Amino acid sequence: MRIFTFLLFVICIGISACMTGKKTVDSIVLKENQKKGTVLHLPRKTREGIQDEKEFYIRIDELNYFVKFSESKVTPNDLKKHINKTIVIEGTIKNGPWEAPKPGTLASNEQGEKTRAGMYITIDKIVDKKDLTP
């Protein structure tokens, strides 16, 4: 009787697994270089305050990572359609300068603007939901 119960249990699990074929971003197992995050389009912050210009960030595990497009394979237009949505990307989290330093001038004795640095992310690919495996 125990064998029959066990086999019935296994069959029920198999049938229910086949019926729940819908893939959701929350139920997937990510590969090593895949990350799930929310696309944010936030105003740029400088020493002078908040600017009108906006920049892209990816929020992963409650941390916002600046998207460095100069090292990414995606463009800002690729991310625009995903603003405030959770997506899966293939990319790398790095630490360093966010942009190239801006030179100062010797004639006016001005120093270049200090570049922003810290944790940022490069995006190689936005993973299509149909390519995800549960």
Secondary structure, 3 states (H helix, E strand, C coil): CHHHHHHHHHHHHHHHHHHCCCCCHHHCCCCCCEEEEEEEEEEEEECCEEEEEEEEEEEECCEEEEECHHHCCCCHHHHHCCECCEEEEEEEEEEEECCCCCCCCCCCCCCCCCCCEEEEEEEEEEECHHHCCC
